[in-house]
Amino acid sequence: MPVIMLIIFGAAAGFLATRFMDLRTDVPTTIAIGVAGALIGGFVLRFIAMIGGLVFGFVGAVVGAMFLIWIWQRYSSRK
């Protein structure tokens, strides 16, 4: 089933991309362009999401550590 969806989405994406880029091709070439574009775009977006997730996780860890230090300084300085 995923292969059929890839072909359908690839055909639609290839059709739109060839029209936006003003390229006139036959149907099999349009489908091939769309499927290849879907694969490339999927890999690129997954890579960006993975890197973004790592960066946001790191930022969250730093903010959490700063919050913990703030609490520690606030309550440990009372003697």
PyMOL commands that set and color helices and strands:
alter all, ss='L'
color gray80, all
select helices_A, chain A and resi 2-20+27-76
alter helices_A, ss='H'
color red, helices_A
deselect
rebuild
show_as cartoon
